[in-house]
Amino acid sequence: MKSHAWRWIPNALTFVRILLIAPFARALLVQEYRLALLIFAIASVTDGLDGFLARHFNWRSRFGAVADPLADKALLISAYLVLTYTSVLPLWLFALVLGRDLLIVGGALVYHYCIGRFDMEPSVPGKLNTLVQVLVILGVIVILAGLPVQPGWLNVGIWLVAASTVFSGSHYIVIWSARAWRSKQS
């Protein structure tokens, strides 16, 4: 069977990750932290696997290029929302994380409709920010699940998320503002 017959697998894995968001958020909400940890692990594996398959076999698609990062963001935002709602994380951190993402989406829409086509290109600071956000959520859930971890790093994690969120958001603003300015000049 030809390799191209399997091109749908990365998008199916992204769809599975989207379906896992509601049970993940529910598990956090009802304080079933070990279940939330399991769902988060499954979502992480599907994320890594769909990215590997798309790159390794060149099974990339426009849908996957848009849906994959949106699925990741939706999972992270739901984690930050529920953990803020349950008073595990501070409200200002959720506002910062959500505000950065809304700023990027809003900026992308403005760029697309006023300047030209916008291709989603994650920057190095953006990828670092996502990594920090994922590690902090993972650490919080591990602590809440009662697994043996030193909880003292939680405050450091919160400030790392805040700093990487501000830095990566500012980076996107500078880069895309410069691109918009150059496009308007030509």
C-alpha positions as a printed Julia matrix, in Angstrom:
186×3 Matrix{Float64}:
   0.0    0.0    0.0
   1.29   3.44  -0.9
   2.49   5.85   1.79
   0.11   8.61   0.67
  -2.86   6.41   1.64
  -1.91   7.06   5.26
  -1.68  10.88   4.99
  -4.82  11.26   7.13
  -3.17   9.84  10.28
  -1.54  13.08  11.55
  -4.85  14.95  11.18
  -6.71  12.1   12.92
  -4.26  12.29  15.82
  -4.85  16.05  16.03
  -8.59  15.38  16.08
  -8.11  12.86  18.93
  -6.23  15.55  20.86
  -9.14  17.94  20.32
 -11.55  15.29  21.63
  -9.39  14.84  24.75
  -9.75  18.51  25.8
 -13.19  18.14  27.42
 -12.37  15.0   29.48
  -9.03  16.56  30.47
 -10.71  19.76  31.67
 -13.41  17.77  33.49
 -10.8   15.62  35.25
  -9.03  18.78  36.44
 -12.3   20.36  37.51
 -13.42  17.39  39.61
  -9.9   16.95  40.99
  -9.22  13.57  39.35
  -5.62  14.6   38.86
  -4.19  11.18  38.03
  -6.77  10.8   35.26
  -5.94  14.32  34.06
  -2.26  13.35  34.04
  -3.02  10.25  31.97
  -5.11  12.24  29.47
  -2.4   14.91  29.27
   0.19  12.19  28.58
  -1.95  10.68  25.82
  -2.46  14.13  24.29
   1.29  14.76  24.42
   2.05  11.44  22.72
  -0.48  12.15  19.95
   1.06  15.6   19.49
   4.56  14.23  19.14
   3.46  11.37  16.91
   1.43  13.51  14.51
   4.32  15.96  14.17
   6.8   13.14  13.55
   4.6   11.48  10.93
   3.86  14.76   9.16
   7.56  15.65   8.92
   9.03  12.19   8.37
   6.63  11.09   5.63
   5.83  14.6    4.38
   2.19  14.11   5.31
   1.74  17.82   5.93
  -1.51  19.59   5.17
  -2.84  23.11   5.47
  -5.49  21.76   7.87
  -2.81  20.17  10.06
  -0.69  23.33  10.0
  -3.63  25.24  11.47
  -5.4   22.58  13.57
  -2.32  21.15  15.32
  -1.19  24.35  17.06
  -4.81  25.29  17.79
  -5.37  21.9   19.46
  -2.23  22.43  21.54
  -3.33  25.93  22.53
  -6.86  24.78  23.37
  -5.5   22.05  25.64
  -3.15  24.47  27.4
  -5.73  27.25  27.71
  -8.27  24.81  29.16
  -5.66  23.67  31.71
  -4.82  27.25  32.7
  -8.52  28.16  32.83
  -9.56  25.25  35.04
  -6.53  25.54  37.32
  -7.26  29.25  37.69
 -10.96  28.61  38.31
 -10.05  26.1   41.03
  -7.63  28.64  42.58
  -4.51  26.59  41.88
  -3.02  29.26  39.59
  -3.42  33.04  39.94
  -5.93  34.88  37.77
  -3.3   37.31  36.49
  -1.3   34.43  35.0
  -4.31  33.1   33.09
  -5.07  36.62  31.86
  -1.48  36.99  30.66
  -1.42  33.61  28.88
  -4.82  34.15  27.25
  -4.05  37.78  26.42
  -0.86  36.81  24.57
  -2.69  34.21  22.51
  -5.54  36.59  21.69
  -3.01  39.27  20.74
  -1.28  36.86  18.36
  -4.54  35.66  16.8
  -5.83  39.23  16.51
  -2.56  40.39  15.0
  -2.62  37.49  12.53
  -6.14  38.39  11.44
  -5.27  42.07  11.02
  -2.16  41.14   9.05
  -4.11  38.69   6.86
  -6.92  41.1    6.02
  -4.89  44.33   5.81
  -1.47  43.23   4.54
  -1.58  39.75   2.99
  -1.53  36.03   3.62
  -0.45  35.03   7.11
   1.37  31.72   7.45
   1.61  30.4   10.99
   5.3   30.31  11.82
   6.1   29.55  15.43
   9.15  31.48  16.59
  11.86  30.14  18.87
  10.57  32.29  21.78
   7.04  31.06  20.99
   8.15  27.43  21.09
  10.07  28.05  24.3
   6.99  29.66  25.83
   4.87  26.65  24.89
   7.45  24.3   26.4
   7.53  26.29  29.65
   3.72  26.37  29.79
   3.5   22.61  29.21
   6.17  21.8   31.81
   4.53  24.0   34.44
   1.08  22.47  33.81
   2.61  19.01  33.94
   4.39  19.86  37.19
   1.23  21.29  38.74
  -0.8   18.21  37.84
   1.94  15.91  39.17
   1.92  17.82  42.47
  -1.9   17.76  42.65
  -1.91  14.03  41.85
   0.14  13.5   45.01
   3.15  12.11  43.23
   6.51  12.63  44.93
   7.72  16.01  43.69
   9.07  19.05  45.48
   6.27  21.64  45.27
   8.64  24.55  45.97
   9.35  25.12  42.28
   5.7   26.06  41.56
   6.28  29.78  42.21
   9.36  29.7   40.0
   7.3   27.99  37.3
   4.59  30.64  37.5
   7.14  33.41  37.03
   8.84  31.53  34.2
   5.5   31.24  32.41
   4.86  34.94  32.96
   8.3   35.98  31.69
   8.26  33.7   28.64
   4.71  34.79  27.82
   5.62  38.49  27.87
   8.88  37.91  25.98
   7.38  35.73  23.24
   4.34  38.0   22.86
   6.61  41.02  22.51
   8.77  39.13  20.03
   5.75  38.34  17.84
   4.66  41.98  17.94
   8.1   43.25  16.89
   8.6   40.66  14.13
   5.16  40.96  12.59
   5.07  44.75  12.91
   8.37  44.9   11.0
   7.0   42.55   8.32
   3.84  44.63   8.01
   5.86  47.83   7.73
   8.13  46.32   5.04
   5.11  45.03   3.12
   3.46  48.45   3.18
   6.71  50.06   1.96
   6.92  47.82  -1.13
